[in-house]
Amino acid sequence: MQLDESPQDPFEPVAIIGLGAILPDSDDAETFWENVINAHVSIQNVPEDRWNVSDHWQEGGPKNIPEGKTYSRIGAFVKDFEFDWKRWRVPPGTLSQIDLSQQWAVAVSAAALEDARYLGDKAEREIPNSRTGVVFANALGGENRNLSNHRVWADSFARKAVKAGMPEDSVDVFKESITEGLPRVDEDTMPGELANVVAGRVANLLDLQGPNYATDAACASTFAALMDACHLLQSRQVDLMIAGASDRTMDPATYAKFSAIGALSSSHSTPFDASANGFVMGEGATAFVLKRLDDALGDNDTIYAVIRGIGASSDGRGKGITAPSTRGQIQALCRAYQQAGYGPKSVELIEAHGTSTVVGDATELTSLTEIFGNNAQVGSVAVGSIKSQIGHLKAAAGGAGLLKAVFALHHRTIPPSAGFSEPNQSLDWQKIPFFVPVEPLDWPKPKSHPRRASVSAFGFGDVESP
């Protein structure tokens, strides 16, 4: 396809020099990569300590379950996380008021800075605090907000229960039962549950004085954060950036509302496979330390990968807010490659959005096929999705995909996509340049250019692709 987007300013290369992650079955970035290579699938039934499945789940599908119920009871969950409150001097009594999405953001940011040798026992330099910014992706806040709201509504629920026949002398017991174990409503509540404080908490506890804010582009939120972080570096407003994402919204309300639009799978996540039937939700956090490439080279940093361009688009008017559009995807890809200064023919790995829906997967590969053109060699470009292993992390989905692609480049390995056995029948795989790897493959260096990968993330009518 002709990349005929209007000319854009050159994209100054940005280096990724530090990595941090807390993901399902992975308490750090290296463990995550081991799980990727081993095609380890972290999807399971909702743990008993999260919520009572019998209260919210009903067997069936989106067309035959009652309003407010979910037909899915599976997901990919982070377990056994403990916040180091002593290190960050946070009173332990306030921890229950600080949503885990904020706690994870602090932990992964610190891990990424340690990896970049700015923190910890192996630190070789001081953080340029006044010149370091933080942008974190978060679309839904966290679970604390919904839970603390139950206390606000307790009297209303009790009044209606009395009106329905509950004895008035049972009101106090009723209110205690429905608020048991829930976060308090006090001076720590608002800062502990707001989405914008995900980034603010990182800046506060790490004493970072550059810009800090959150981005929300739904499931493309990570790349919105990444794009802004790169622009802040390129404008010289900062010298170091933490770009991250944190999502911990696996409560019954999120399940029920995604079930209402028929988006979830009740059984599995197999992107690009014929058995794809919806996405599985996951949770987690990632962080990337970014620096202008010239500065990273001058400082002798470990460079995991280099960002050469980030393209973004909106679908405009289409069939619906949730319907995927080839036009929007193609526009974002064209813009990314124009910024990068090279075409898609030199790309050998695509970490796709790959939600494991028949229509969504087919639309994404159709868009990629149009970009790569009919002249590309059949089966020459690997395409996969981390959602096959840890599900869809919503706002943090792009971060997990980017981390997978960064490690693939760093370790010179084409990673597998789990659970793939029979290709999506909406495409003729004998005529497209893509294949889905099912085992790790050596990635030899091309003769004429560096190893190159592209990553995509799509939101509701919004597309980002670096």
Buried (B, 14 or more C-beta within 10 A) or exposed (E): BEBEBEEEEEBBBBBBBBBBBBBBBBBBBEBBBEBBBEBBBBBBEBEEEBBEBEEBBBEBBBEEBEEEBBBBBBBBBBEEBEBEBEEBEBEEEBBBBBBBBBBBBBBBBBBBBBBBBBBEEEEEEEBBEEBBBBBBBBBBBBBBBBBBBBBEEBEEBBEEBBEEEBEEEEBEEBBEEBBEEBBBBEEBBEBBBBBBBBBBBBBBBBEBBBBBBBBBBBBBBBBBBBBBBBBBBBEEEBBBBBBBBBBBBBBBBBBBEBBBEBBBBBEBBBBBBBBBBBBBBBBBBBBBBBBBBEBBEEBEBBBBBBBBBBBBBBBEEBEEEBEBBBEBBBBBBBBBBBBBEBBBBBBBBBBBBBBBBBEBBBBBBBBBBBBBEEEBEBEEBBBBBBBBBBBBBBBBBBBBBBBBBBBBBBBEBBBBBBBBEEBBEBBEBEEBBBBBBBEBBEBEEEEEEEBBBBBBBBBBBBBBBB
